[in-house]
Amino acid sequence: QVQLVESGGGLVQAGGSLRLSCAASGLTFRTYTMGWFRQAPVREREFVARISWTGVITYADFVKGRFTMSRDSAKNTMYLQMNSLKSEDTAVYYCAADRLSSTSEIGSYDYWGQGTQVTVSA
């Protein structure tokens, strides 16, 4: 049974940093694309970043240069380092796993975590 558990969210001032973690069980990073998504109030869930099973990382344009995604296969954990946070980054952040493809499409992801709240104060 696949389980994804996010942690690391919280309240931070604009310009600050947070590191999110996603602990995965029941899967191996060698065969899954792992993604980060976010959903702000009254907005649709949107793609943030993904890492393919081959290790290729793709970012949404609005986080390039500020967010860094990584994974630790030994710990089966992936991370999202978020720097230079802005108020518009406020959202619930989700990690997700895609077994069959490497896309940014929400519908392609098979498993989702419960989300962790990130709030950036102006």
N, C-alpha and C positions, 0 to 999 in steps of 0.2 A: 504494500500500500504506500503510495507516494504521499509525502507530507512536506509542506513548505512552511517555515515559520520565520516571519520577519521580526526584527528588533532594531532598536537604535533610534527610533523616532523621538521627537520631543519639540520643545519650544526653543527657538534661537533667534537672535537679532539679525537683521539684514546685514549681509557681509560676513556672517559667521559660517561655521562648518558643522556638518554632521556626517557620521558614517553609519549607513544602514547595513545590516547583515541579513542573510537569508540562509537558514540552516535547512538542508535538504536531506530527506531520508527516503529509502525505497527507490532511488534512481541513481544513476551514475552520470557525471558531467560528460563522459566520453560519448554518450549517445543522446544527449538532450541539448537543445538550445535553451538557454536560460535568459529570461528577460526581466526588466524592471518597467513597471507602468505606474501611472499615477492618476488620481481622480480628485479634482477639486470640486467643491460644492457647486451644484447646478451645472456642472460641465461633464462631458463624456470622458470616459477613461482614455488615456493617451499613452502612447509609447514613449519611453525614456531612453532605454538602452538595452542591448542584447549582446550575448556572447554565444557564438556557435560552438558545436562540439569540437570544432577544430581550433577554437580559440580566437576567431575573428570577432572583433568588437565593433559594434555600430551604435552611434549615438543620434538622438534627435538633435536637430539644429539648435534648438533653444538651450541645450545643456553643453554643447561642445566647448571645451576649454574650461569648464567649471566642474563637471562631474566626471568621475573616473570609476569604471566598473572593473572588477577583478574577481577571481575565484581561487579558492584553495581546494584542490581536488582531494588532498589528504584529509581535510576536515569536512569535505562535502558542503562547503559553505561559500556563498558568493557575497560580494560587497558592493556597495555604492558609496563612494566618497563624494560628498557634495560640498563644494567650496563656493565662496562668493554668493551665498544664498540671497534670493530676492523674495519679496513678499508674494510675488506670483508663483513661487515654488511651493507655496502652502497647498497641501493635498494629502490624501492618504496614498501611501506608496505600497505597491504590491510586487511581489516576485512571482514569476510564473515559469512553467516548463513546457517545452514543445518537443515532442518526440519525433515528429516526422518531417519537420521543415525548419528553415531558418529565416523567419520573416518578422516583420513588425506588426503583423495583423493580429489583433486581439483574438479573433476567432480560431487562430491556429494553435493557441496554447491550451494544453490539456489539463494542467493542474495550476492552482492558484493558492497563494497564502491568504491569510486573513487580513493582511494590511497593517501598516504602522503609520500613525499620524505624524506629519511634519508640519509645524507651524512656524512661519517666519514673520516676526514682528518688524514693522517699519521703523 
